[in-house]
Amino acid sequence: MDKRVYLLTIVSFVVGMVELIIGGILDLVAIDLNVSIGQAGLLITIFSLVFAVASPILLFLTSKLERKNLTIFTLFIFLLSNILAVFSPVYSVLFLSRIISAASASLLIVLCVTMASTIVEPKYRGRAIGIVNMGVSGSLVLGIPFGLMLGNAFGWRAPFILISILTLFSIAGVYFFMKKITPEQVAVSFGDQMRTLKNSKVLYAHATTFLVLAGHTTLYAYLTPFVKDTMGLDGVWVSVVYLVFGVAAVSGGAIGGSFSDYFGSKPTILSVIILFIVAILAVPFSTFSVPFFFIVMVVWGTMSWAITPPMQSYLIESSPGNSDILISLNNSSLHLGVAVGSFVGSIVVDHAGIENNAIIGGIIISLGLLTAIRSIRVPVTPRNLSKGIKSKTTD
């Protein structure tokens, strides 16, 4: 497999870190910029929302541009946004930097995934997507503890300094090692991108991603208070929990991609979701034993990101000529799921108790299993493909 895939994985990791890296240092941001914890928390919310909305729009605006140069330019914008965060004198400036970084990150993630699938042989496509998604999943699950460690040691601006430095190395890596890649499709308007959702096969696939990540985040966003309240674990153990979960999630991206190549995307999607449901529902019943809890958590963490590679491979197989669009919308579905899941989780915590977050999350993921089955059962016919953008090739 082309080793440049690993370069794209590094880029996706660096870019993805910025979303949740601030989650563990909200109190430090709030104190330094004289805002409430709630206002500081909006820095995460605005990132997820902008990421979800900006991805399809920016994809349309840049669809005619050569991919290597576009990646370098977007990384430069991403770099400037993080430098702005480092020197933010007030909350509003930091808020603005989050909007810019989210918009640039949304495009960069799509570029990394689509370039990885382009530069490898078709038989390695699922694996390549899985490896790149290891970078994304790793950055999301490791962002909070990593930001917490750096922030407490050197101040809340330190994580953004590190991201800026890593972004410079990413720019150099793409410049020296990536070849120019011509875009595979003509410019497609935002309206036309939305019309791809008229294809029920595609719509249910995006709904699956949304529901699975929403169910996952319903518990994961509140993992710290969950383990403290239900198991009485202290700060050191919380760090261990995040570390173990992060390793499992990163491994899940590779496992999902490899299984997709060996067994096919459809059976992999269904198997992963079923295991996901079982694991997350078992979490509240595993808290009586720390070793048993860690075993269940490893399965939960692995499945939480094993779903993304086969789902994106499935979308590419369904409509190869529209891969950029479908992956972009799928990433939007993912981040909308994160935003909605964290919101639902907050309601459950306030009104039903944190021990019920896993149950509600499992129910939401179960709905995702139903939409996945529905998507897979929709036949690929000329009439169905005509609902939205026709691909260059079809199954």
N, C-alpha and C positions, 0 to 999 in steps of 0.2 A: 504493500500500500504506500502511496505517496507520502513521504515524510513531512511535506509541507502542511499536511492536515494537523500535525502537532503544533506547528506555528500558529495556525488559526485557532487551535484550542487555547493556547496561551493568550492570544488576543481576546477571545471571548471571556476568559477568566478575568482578565484585567478590567474589561469593560463591565462585566456583570457584577464585580465587587462593589461598585459604587452605589448600587441600589439599596442594599441592606446594611452596608458597613457602618452606617450612622445609627443603626438600631440599638446598638449596645451603649452608645454614648449620648443618648438624648438628654440625659440629665446634665451632662457637661455643656452641651450646646445651649440648653435652656438657661443655665446659670450665667454663662459667658455673654450671651446675647440678650439677657434679661427678658425672656419669654417663658411661657408656661410649658410644661411637659407636653400638653396637648398640642400646642402650636409647633413644638419641635417635632412631634409625631407626624404632623402634616407634611414634613419634608420627605417622608417615605411615601405617603399617600399620593402626593402630587407627582412623584417620580413614576409610580406604577401607572397612574392614569395617563400621563403624557406619553409614556412608553407605549401603552396600548393603542392610543389614538394616532400617534405620530408615525408609527411604522408603515401602515398602508399608504399614507399620504406622501411620505418621503420616498417610498418605493416608486410611486408614480412619477414624482418630480425628477427622479434620478435614473429612471429605467433605461435611458438611452446612453448613459455614461459608462465608459470602460471601468470594470470592477476594481482593478488594482489601484488606479489613481483615485477613484472614488473612496476606497477604503482609507488611503493615506490622508486625503483631505478631511474625511469625517473623523478620523483619529485626531487630527490636529484641532478640530473644533472641540472634541471631547477633552483634549488636553487643556485648552483654554478655559473650559467650564470648570475643571478641577482646580486650576490655578486661581480662578475667581473665587472658588469656595475657600481656598486657603487664606486669601486676603480679605474675605468678607468682613466689613466693619459692623454691619447690622444684619438683622434677620432677613430683611427684604432682599438684600443682595445674595445671601446664601440661598434663599428661595428661588431666585432667578437662575442661579447656577445649577440648581437641581433640574429646572425645566430644560435648560440647554443640554445638560449631560444626559437626561432621559431621552430627548429627541435624537441626539447623535448615537447613543447606545442602541436605541431601537433599530436603527438602520444597520449598525455595525454587526449586531447579532445575526440578522438575516443574511448579510453579506458573507459572514464567516461560514454559516451553514451551507448556503448555496454554492459558494466557491469550493468548499470541501467535497460536496457531492459532484461537482463538475470535474475536478482534477483527478478523481480516482476512477478505476474501472467500475462498470455497473455492479459487479458482484461484491464490491467492497463499499457500495454506497451507504447501506444501513450502518455498517461499522464506522464509516467516516463521520456520518451524522452523529452517531452515538459518542464518538470520541470528542467531537466539538462540543456536544451538549454536556460532556463531563466538565468542560470549562465553565459553562453557564451554571450547571447545578452546583458545582463546587464553589463558585463565587457566591451563589445565593445562600448556601447552607453554612459556609465558613465566614461569610461577611460579618455577621454579628459578633462572634467570639473574637475574630481577628481585629475588628474595629474596637472592641472592648479592651483588648490587651494594649493596643497602640495608644488609644485615647487616654486610658488611665495612666499610662507611663509617660507620655509626652504631650498630652493635650489633644482636644478633639480635632484640631487641624492636621495632626500628624498622619492619619490615614489618607487624607487627600494629597498630602505631599508624596507619600509612597506611590499612590495611584498615578500621579503626574509623572514620576520618574519611570515607572513601569510602562506608561503610555509612550514615552520617548523611545524606549527599547522596542516597543511594538511597532512603532512607525519605521524604525530602522530595519527591523526584521522583514516587514512587508515589502519595503523598498528594495532590499537586496536579494530576497529569496523568492518572492512571488513573481510569476510572469503575468503579462497582461491577459485579461479574460474579457472577451466580448460578451455583452449581455445577450441572453438567449431569446428575448422577446421585445416587441415594440412597446411604445408607451401605452399604458392602460390607465384610464382615468379612475379617480377614486370611486365614482359611481359604478363603473364597470367592475371594479374589484368587489364592491358590495354585492353586485349582481351574481357573482360566483356563488353566493349563499343561496341563490334560487335552486342550485343543484343540491337536492336533499342529501345526497351522499356526502358532499362537502360540508354542508350545514351541520349534520349530525356529528361529523368528525370534529369540527371546531367546538361544538357543544360538549363533546366528551372531554376534550382538553380543559375547557372552562370548568366543568363540574368536578373533574378529578382534582385539579389544583385548588379549587375552592374548598372542597372537602378536606384536602390535605392541610391547607393554611388555617382552617378553622381550629385545628389543634396546634399545628407547628408554631403559629404566631404567638401562642401562649404557652409554649413548652416550658419556659423558665418558671412561671408561677405554678404550672401543673406539677412539675416534679418537686417543687418546694412544698406545695400544699398537700399533695397526696402521698409523698414519700419522705418528706422532711429532709431532703438533701440540701447541703450547704453550697456556698459559692464554688468551691473546688470541684465538687461533684457535678455541678451544673456545667462547668467548662468541659468536663470529661464527657458528659452527655452530648453536648454539641459537637465535640470532636469525633466521637464514635458515629453519631448521626451523619456528620459531614462525609466521613470516609465511606459509609454505606451508600449515601446518595451519589457521590462521585462514581463509585463502582457501578451503581445502578445504570448510569448513562451508558457505560461500556457494555454491560450485560444486555441491556435492552437492544442496543444496536447489533450485537453479535447474534442474539437469538432471532432478531428480525431477519438477518442474512441466512441463518441456518434453517429456521422453521417457517419463515414467511411473516410478514407484518401483521396479518389478520389474527392468526392464532396467538401471536406474541401479545398483541394488544389485549385480547380477552383474558389470557392467562395472567398477565401482569395486574389487570384491574381486579380480578377475583382475589388474588393473593393480597393486593392492597387493601381490599375491604376487610378480609379476615384479620390482617395484621392490625389495622387501626382500631377495629372494634375490640381486639384483644388487649389493647394498651391499658385501659382502665382496670382490667382484671389481672394484670401482671405486676401491679405495684406492690404486692405483698412481698416480692422477692426481687432484690436488685439484679442478680444474675438473669433471672427469667425476664425481667423488664428489658434488659439490654438485648437479649435474644430477639424479643418481639420488636423492639425498636429498630434493630438492624434490618429485619425484614421490611418493616414500614419504611425506613429510610431508603432502602434499595429500590423498592417498588415506586417510591414517590417520584423518582426521576428515570426509572426504566421505561416509563410509558412514552416519553417524548420522542426518542429516536424511531421506534416503530410507527408511531403516529405520523411523524413527518415523512418517513419513508412511504407510508401508505398513501399520503396525500400526493407525493411526487409520482407514485405509480398510477394513481387515479387520473392525473392530468400533468404529464411531464412538462409540457410547454408553458404551464402556468406555475412552475415550482416556486419562483420568487414570491408571487402573490400569495399562494397558499401557505407558505411557511411564514410570511409576514403576518397574515391574518391569524395563523395558529399561535404565533408568539403574542399577538394582541389578546387572543383568548386566554392564554396562559396568565398574562399579567392582570387581566380583568378578574380572572379567578382568584389570584392572590389578593387583589383589593377587596373583592366581595367576601372571600373567605375570612379575612381578618376582621371585616365589619360584622359578619354573622357571629364569629367567635366572640367578639366583644359583647354582643347581645346575650349570648349564652352564658358568658361569665357573670354578667350583671344580674341576670334573671333566673338562671337555672343552676348555676354552680359550675366551676371549671371542670369538675369530674365528668360532666356531660358533653364537653366539647368533642371528645373522640366519637361518641355515639352519633351526634349530629353530623360530624364529618363523614363518618361511615355511611350514613343515609344519603348524603349528597353524592358521595362517590358511587353508591349503588345506582343512582340515577344516571351517572356517567356510563355505567355498564350497559344500561338499557339503550342509551343513545349510540354507544359503540356497536351493539348488536344490530340496531336499526340501520346504521350507516353501512355496515358490511353486507346486510341483506338487500340493500338497494341495488338493483342490477345496473350495469354500465351499458346504457343504450344510447343511440344517437339522439333520441328525444330528451333523455335526461342530461346528456352532455350539452345540449343546446341551451339549457337553462344556465346562463352565465357566459363565461368566455370559453370558446372552443379551444381546446389544446391543439398543439401541432401534431401530437400523436396520442392515441388512446389505446387502452388495453383491448 
